[in-house]
Amino acid sequence: MVKAKTYVLKEYFQGFPKPTDIHLEEEELPEIQQDEFLAEAIYLSVDPYMRKYVARQPLNSIMVGTQVARITESKNPKFPVGRHVMARFGWRSHTIHNGEPDGAGVAPFLLPEDDMGDLPLSLAIGMLGMPGSSAYFGLLETIHPKTGETLIVSGAAGAVGSHVGQIGKIKGLKVIGIAGSDEKGEWLTKDLGFDHFINYKTDDIDKKLREYAPGGVELYFDNVGGEVTTQVLKNMKTFGRISACGSIADYNEQIPKASMIQPAMVFNQLMMQGFQCMHYKNRWDEAFKQNLEWLKEGKLKYKETVTEGFENMFDAFVNMLKGGNVGKAIVKV
């Protein structure tokens, strides 16, 4: 018998998540049945969306999340032993699955390891996974960038933001990244090719944007919301386009801070569209292939903030929410 370790949601988060909100438990798994396989987690993802999503989960359910797992036993010919899958198994160390789509219509994805070559499998929960699809569709399909336009990215040093900015450069945009440390800014400009960086903790965002984009900004990819977004919107051109991906600035506020974006929205006649990566689930393969091609061509670069040990999932989650990661935050089992 295999014993799986699982993280179970015991209390809904009130303000910043507390260790007592989630319990690490053990579950004894049965023998696999015909058409099932057993997978052992190798890499697990921690992402900002989890902070808000758990409010929709029933208590005593497994924490939501995506992982890369190795198939260790199988009675399903489509999922042979030794191969790896990217799957929405949640925060658990071992999983028995039949390979069929879940309630959202998403099935475990057998990784094309030959195509990935020497690239790390962890990219399947980063640039080649949900963050990569969010960057790809959230920029290209939501606000339709045109060569020569200026793009601002908030949360620019995270998994999605750093990817969005690089796609922007591939598409011929001027890219300005907003993040919370000069170290992150150096990575964005020197390594990833962003044109400018603004430290939202130490810089006057409004003043810097008027310096870097005196004629105004056409495009904004928003990961954070809050006061950062209020300042950005003031500097957008008439009919500017905004892709609303997240609002991590307020995720841990029991009473979210109100930012008056309406004056800028009305005055500049801006167009803001929220998007869900799940909306494009039938096209995730397209994003995977294109991002993989760009990686192989050296047009995309990545960083991973790796936490060792399944028992440290919660610490990795909290560190990510505090902005402690550069690039994708993952846990290596």
N, C-alpha and C positions, 0 to 999 in steps of 0.2 A: 504493500500500500504506500502511496505517495502522500506526504503531508504538505499541503499548500499553506503558505503564509498569506494572509489577506489583511488589508486595512479597511475597517468597517466604520461608516459614519455613525457616530453616536449622538452628536449634538450639532444643530445648525450653527454656523459661524455667526457670532455676534461681534462686530468689529473685526479685529485681526484674529485669524485662526489660532486656537490654543491646542496644545498637545492632547488635552483631555477630550477634544471634540472627535478625535479619531482613535480607534483602538486597533492594535496589531494582534491578530488572532490566528489560530491554526485550524485548518479544516482537513479532514482525512478524505481523500478522493477515492471513488470506487474504481474498479477495473474499467478500462475503456470498452465500449461496445462497437459493434459493426458500424463503419462509416465515421467513427470518431478518431481523434488524435489527441495526444498529450503533448503540451508545449511548456517549456521552461523559460521564464523571462530572462533576457540577457540585458536589455536596456529598457528603461521606463521613462516616460515623458512627464515633466511637470510644466504646466502652462497656465497663463493668467485666467483663461476662461473657466478653469476648474473652480475658482473662488466664487464665481456667480452661479455656475451650473448646479452645484450641490444643493442649492435651495430648491431645486426641482426633484431631487432624489428623495426617496423614502428613507427614513432613519433605519439603521441596521443593514443597509445595502453597501456593496463594495464601492469604494471611491472610484469615480470615473477616470479613465485615462487610456492612453495608447501605449503599446509596447512592441519591441522586437523580441520574438521568442523563438527558441530552437525546438524543433519537433523531435521528441525523444522516443515516442512510441506511436504507432499509427495502424489503424485498420481502415484507412481511407486512402485509396491510391492517388488521389489528387494532392495529398499532403504527405509526401514520403519522409521517413526518418532522416534526420541530418539537415534538412532544409530549414529555412527561417521564414517566419511570417511577420508581417506588421498587422496588428490586430487591436481592436478596442476591448481588451480583456480587463481593463481596470488595474487597480493597484493590487495585484496578486502575483505570487511567485510561480505558480503552476496552474495550468488551465486545461480542462477537457472540453473539446469543441467538436462540432460536426462539420464545420466549414461553410455552413449556410449563412445567408445574410441575417443580421439582427433586426430588431424592430424598426430601426431607422433605414434598413435596406443596405447596410454595409457589411460585407463579408471579410473574413481574414484574407490578406493579400500576400500571396507567395512571392517572396522577393526574387527578382531576376539577378541572381548573384553573379552570373557570368557577365552580364551587361555592366554591372557595377564595378567589376574589376577590383582594383586595390582600394577603392573608396570604403570607408568604414560603414558597417551595417547600421550604425546609430543614425546615419543620415536619413534612414527611413522614417524616423520620428522627428526629423528636422527639415532640412531643405528639400527632401524628397517626400515628406509626409504632409501632415495637416498644416504646419506653419508655411511650408513651401507652396502648397495649394492656396492658402490664404493670401500670400504675397502675390502670387501669379494672377489669380482671378480678382482679388481685391483691387489691384492696380489696373490691369489690362482690360478687364471686363466691366469694371464699375465706373471708372472715371476717364477711361479712354485717352491716355496721354498722347500728345503729338510732339514730334521732334522740335526741340528748341524751347519748350515750355519749362517752367520752374516748378519743382516738386519739393514740398516740405514733408518730412517724415518725423512724427513724434514717436517716442520709444524706439529711437533709431538704432540702438545698440542691442536690441533684443532679437529673438529668432526671426520674427516676421519683419520688423522694421529694417534690420540690416539687409535682409533679402530684397525687400521692396526698393530700397535705395539703389542696390546693384542692378536690378532689372531696369530701374529708371535710367541709369547710365548706359546700359545696353541699348535702350530705346532713344538715346540722344537727348536726355533731359539734363537740366541743371538741378542738382540735388542738394538740399540743405537738411542736415540731420539735427534733431534735438534729443539730447540725452543728459544724464546726470553727473558726469565726471569728465575731467580733461583726458583721463586715460582712455575712456571710451571714445572721446572725440578724436584722439590721435589715431586710434584703430580705424575709425570711420573714414577719415580723410586720407591718411597715409597708406592704409592697406586696401580699403574698399573703394577708394576713388570718389567719395563724396566731395562736393565742391566746397562746402562750408559746414561748420559745426557750431551749435549754440548750447551752452551749458545752462540748463534752466534753473539750476541752483544758484549760480553766480552771475549770470548775464542778464541784462535787460532785454527780454525777448523782442519787444516791440522795436527798440532801438537797433538791435542787431539785424532784424529783418529789413528795416528801412535802409540799412547799410548794404546788406548782401543782395537784396532784391528791391532796389529803389523804384522800379516800375510796377511792383506788385507781383503777386504769385497766382498762378493758374490752378495749381493742384495741391491738395493736402491729403495725406494718408494719416489718419488719426488713430493711434493706439492708446491714448491716455486720457483725453477729455480734460475737464477741469480748467484751471486758469491758463495753462499752456495753450489750449485750444482757443480760449477767448482772445488771447494776444495774436495768435496766428490769423484768425478770421478777420481781424481789423486790417490786415496787410494783404488781403486777397483782392484780385482784380474782379471787376464786374463779371458776373456769370462764372466765377470760379467753381471748381468741382471738388467735392470732398468725399472721400471714402471713409466711412466710420466703421472701424474694425473693433475698437474696444475703448474702455474708459477706466483703465487701471488706477488712475489717480483717486477714484472714488470707491473702488471695490471694497475697501476695508473701513469705509466710513459708515457708522450706524445711521447717520443722517447725511446723505450726500450733499456736498457743498453746491449751492446754486451758482452757476456762471451765466451771466447775461449774454448769450450769443445772438439773441434776436436782433438787436440793433445792427450788428455787422451783417447778419444774414439778409435783413431787409435792405439796408443801404447798398450793399454790394450785389444784391440779387443772386445770392449763392445757391448752389444746388448740392445738397448733402444726401448721400445714400448709404444706409447701413447695408451690410451684407453678411451672410452666413456661409461659411465654407461648405456646409452640408448641401446648400443649394446646388453646388456644382459636383456632387458626388459621382454623377455619371460621367464626369470629364476628368476625374482625378488622374486617370492614366495619362491623359494629355499633359497635365502639369508635371507629372513624374518624369515623363520622357524628355520634355523640354528642359526642365531643371537639370536633369542628368546630363543632357548634351552640353549645357552651359558650364556645368562643373568640369566635365572632361576637357572642354575647350579653355578652361582657366578663366572664364568670364565671371564665375561666381566663386567667392571665397567664404569660408565659414570658420566659426569658433564654437567650441562646446565648453560649457562649464559643467564638469563631471563631479558628481557626488558618489563616492564608493559605498556600497552596501544597501541592501533592501531595507534594513532597519532604520536607514536615515532618510527615507522618503519624505517624511514630514518636514525635516530640517531643510531639505532641498526645496520643497514647496514654499516654505516661508522665506527662504533666502531669495528665491526668484521674485516673490511678491514685493520684497524690499528693494529690488533692483540690483541684487548682488551678482547677477549673472551677466556675462558678456556672450552674446550669441545664444545658442540653444542650451537650456538647462536640462540635463538628463541625469538619471541615476543608473549606475552600472552595478549589476548584481554581483 
